[in-house]
């Protein structure tokens, strides 16, 4: 019987969600949607020491911004569901809410001989580690050392059993089998084998906070939530043998999910995992949203830096996956239709911040003028410009959008349409404001002010060009000199566009201002 596809994204609320984490969520989402299955978010908050307030809501808000919406576990407004789903009553979506069930599974492993109680203190473990290092060895808590340490395998029951009641710092460790080859299959990396003698007896459950570690919790939850594929980052690949062995120990081999370990996102230059420090150094975000850390430092996010969520998602999808074609622009539905784990690379994907900007520019061009106009209004308000006529603003946006990468660029490109220049580019002034040029430019200004037809670009552009060429004046020099007076620099829209957009009265004021400066 074929099982319904069910995948999960299981982040820990230990800080802001890295863009690599968003990509993992995206690939899970695309896989589930293509298979007609379910995508689930599960907050893995069992590490109480590393919990960061606000991180959980950050995760939900970031994924919602990207359009990566779960089928279960979180409501449509991004609020984390407090109770179990009716569909899966044994699988709530915060591990901390179900702490009571994990001890039962840890005890089951102990009773079946697959785990044991460990009573070593932190000081005793540090001493054992130091002794090994003194002999040039690496300390591993496994079959080679466990009988010399304090646990229920090396101690008589009469000695260790009372410690379960009197001590609160004991743990349950997995009993790694001796000299056993674990054969595993990964959907991306193929067949992998590893000998258990190289592995340690991982802690599965801690009496101190009565919480499981990741290893036990994720296996139990994936089983109870009927997860069919686990798609996660390659940093979890070393844990795969333990997870295989846990499924076998519980007798859940027949329902064990398939695994796929995604490649790392790499630095723009050289090798190495892309980190938040790389973004700081090179001036690009590595988080989806802004994040203020406990030291008061703000890490920039793609949303606040002006990226469209569609551009960010498209960018992430192409970091480590390719469709097998030359196509680069995909809607979410097109990504769902095209996505395949078979086309995910084994090697790391180098992040290119310039490509991120390219994607945003392409998506900006796909937006309607009406959408961009609405998006530009808050930018104008931030610069003190309010109550702008929308029909007029629509004309401005339609003229400048091809030059922009972000909506915020509209102000940089065309602020002179809203506010007269208060200063002039010195380099441009030295080049174009020569007496023979600006005298001609002022004559052109007089021609424009005397124009009697309807003051539109279409009516003005032809006669203006005829007037300059008819007098055999240097078109480029005259136009740049006039543009400098209107804009404050020699670059900008065409003179006919500028003049008709700012209107004849404002045009006259700017010409008078430049006359006062030059004449």
C-alpha positions, 0 to 999 in steps of 0.5 A, spaced: 500 500 500 502 506 497 503 511 503 501 518 502 507 523 502 508 527 508 514 531 509 516 536 515 521 542 516 523 541 523 527 548 525 530 549 532 528 556 535 535 557 537 536 564 533 533 567 526 532 562 520 538 562 515 536 562 508 539 555 508 534 553 512 528 557 508 531 553 502 530 546 506 523 548 508 522 550 500 524 543 498 520 540 502 514 544 500 515 543 493 516 535 494 510 535 498 506 539 493 508 535 487 506 529 490 499 531 492 502 530 499 502 534 506 507 539 508 508 540 516 512 545 520 514 542 527 518 546 532 523 542 535 524 546 542 527 540 546 534 544 547 532 548 553 539 551 554 539 554 546 532 557 546 531 564 544 525 568 545 522 570 539 525 565 534 519 561 533 515 566 531 520 569 526 521 562 523 513 562 522 513 569 519 519 568 515 516 562 511 509 565 511 512 571 507 515 566 502 509 563 501 511 556 504 505 555 508 504 548 512 498 544 511 498 542 518 501 545 525 500 552 523 494 556 522 493 561 516 495 567 520 502 564 522 500 563 529 503 556 532 497 551 533 497 550 541 493 543 540 494 537 536 491 536 529 484 532 529 487 528 523 494 526 527 492 527 535 498 524 537 503 529 533 502 536 536 507 541 532 512 543 538 516 538 541 516 541 548 508 540 548 509 532 548 515 531 553 511 526 557 511 521 551 519 521 550 521 518 556 516 512 555 520 511 548 527 512 551 525 506 557 523 502 551 530 502 548 533 501 555 528 495 556 529 492 550 537 492 550 538 498 545 540 503 550 542 504 558 542 509 563 549 513 564 551 517 570 557 520 569 558 527 571 560 533 566 567 533 570 568 525 570 567 526 562 572 532 562 577 528 565 576 521 561 576 526 555 583 529 557 586 522 559 585 520 552 588 526 549 594 526 553 595 519 550 594 522 543 587 519 542 580 521 541 575 520 546 569 516 544 563 514 549 562 507 546 563 500 546 571 501 547 570 506 553 563 505 556 565 499 561 570 504 564 565 509 565 559 510 570 553 507 567 548 501 568 552 497 564 558 497 568 555 498 575 551 492 578 543 494 578 543 495 586 548 500 585 545 504 579 538 503 580 537 507 586 541 513 582 535 514 578 531 516 584 536 520 587 540 523 581 537 528 577 543 529 572 543 522 569 541 520 561 539 515 557 544 513 551 544 509 545 548 502 546 551 503 539 553 495 537 560 493 536 563 492 529 557 493 525 556 496 518 550 500 517 548 500 510 544 506 508 541 509 502 540 517 501 536 520 495 541 525 493 548 521 495 546 514 494 548 508 498 552 509 504 556 504 509 559 506 515 562 501 521 559 503 528 566 502 531 567 510 529 560 512 532 559 514 539 553 512 544 549 518 543 545 521 549 537 520 547 534 523 553 536 527 559 533 527 566 535 534 568 530 537 564 526 531 562 526 532 555 529 528 549 535 530 544 534 531 537 536 524 535 530 521 539 525 526 538 525 527 531 525 519 530 519 518 535 515 524 532 517 522 524 514 515 526 508 518 529 507 523 524 507 518 519 513 522 515 515 519 508 521 523 506 526 526 511 529 532 507 534 536 511 541 539 510 547 535 509 550 537 516 545 531 519 548 526 514 553 524 520 547 522 524 544 518 519 547 511 522 544 512 529 537 514 526 537 508 522 539 504 528 533 507 532 528 505 527 531 498 527 531 498 535 524 500 535 522 495 530 519 501 525 523 499 519 517 498 514 515 505 515 522 508 516 522 514 511 527 515 506 532 520 507 535 526 502 541 530 505 541 537 501 548 540 499 550 546 503 550 554 501 557 556 500 560 563 501 560 567 494 568 566 494 572 560 496 569 554 500 565 554 506 558 554 509 555 561 508 554 564 514 551 571 517 558 574 518 559 573 510 553 577 509 556 583 514 562 583 511 560 583 504 554 587 504 548 582 503 543 579 507 543 571 509 536 572 513 529 572 510 527 578 515 531 583 519 533 580 526 535 584 532 540 579 537 541 580 544 547 584 543 542 589 540 545 588 533 541 588 527 542 583 521 539 585 515 533 581 512 531 580 504 524 583 506 527 589 509 532 590 504 526 590 498 526 584 495 520 581 493 518 574 496 517 571 489 525 573 487 527 570 494 524 564 493 526 563 486 533 564 488 533 559 493 530 554 489 536 555 484 541 554 489 543 546 489 537 544 484 536 545 476 530 544 472 534 540 467 533 546 462 535 553 461 529 556 464 531 561 470 524 564 472 519 560 476 513 561 479 511 557 485 507 553 481 512 552 476 517 550 481 512 545 484 511 542 477 518 542 475 522 540 482 525 533 483 530 531 488 534 527 482 536 534 480 538 536 487 546 537 486 551 533 491 556 539 491 555 545 495 551 551 491 555 558 491 551 564 493 552 570 488 549 576 491 549 579 484 544 574 482 540 575 487 539 582 485 538 580 478 532 576 480 529 582 484 530 586 478 526 581 473 521 580 478 520 588 479 519 588 471 514 583 471 510 587 476 504 591 474 505 599 474 499 599 479 502 594 484 509 598 483 505 604 484 502 602 491 509 599 493 512 606 492 507 610 496 510 608 503 517 609 500 515 616 498 512 617 505 518 615 508 521 621 505 516 626 507 512 626 500 504 624 501 498 625 498 501 624 491 496 624 485 496 616 483 495 617 476 501 622 475 505 617 480 503 611 475 506 615 469 512 616 473 513 609 475 512 606 468 518 611 466 523 609 471 521 602 473 526 599 467 532 602 471 530 600 478 532 593 482 528 595 488 522 599 489 526 603 494 530 605 487 525 609 485 526 615 489 534 615 488 532 615 480 527 620 480 527 624 487 528 630 483 520 629 480 518 630 487 523 635 490 527 641 486 535 639 487 538 643 492 545 642 490 548 640 483 553 634 481 560 638 481 563 633 476 557 634 471 557 642 472 564 642 471 563 639 464 557 642 462 556 648 465 560 652 460 558 659 458 556 657 451 552 651 453 548 654 459 546 660 455 543 656 449 540 652 455 537 658 457 534 659 450 531 652 450 528 654 457 525 660 454 522 656 448 519 651 453 516 656 457 513 660 451 510 653 448 503 654 447 500 647 445 498 642 450 503 641 455 505 633 454 511 629 452 508 627 445 506 635 443 513 638 446 518 632 444 518 633 437 518 641 437 523 641 442 528 637 438 527 641 431 528 648 435 535 645 437 537 642 431 534 648 427 539 652 430 545 647 429 546 647 437 550 641 440 544 637 442 547 633 447 551 639 451 545 643 451 540 637 453 545 635 459 546 642 461 538 643 462 538 636 465 543 638 470 539 645 472 532 640 473 535 634 476 542 636 479 546 631 475 546 630 468 543 623 468 535 622 468 529 622 464 529 625 457 527 633 458 520 632 455 519 627 460 521 631 466 518 638 464 511 635 463 512 631 469 514 637 474 509 642 470 511 648 467 510 652 473 515 648 477 520 648 471 520 656 471 522 656 478 527 651 477 530 655 471 530 662 475 534 658 481 539 656 476 539 663 473 540 666 480 546 661 480 549 662 474 548 669 471 
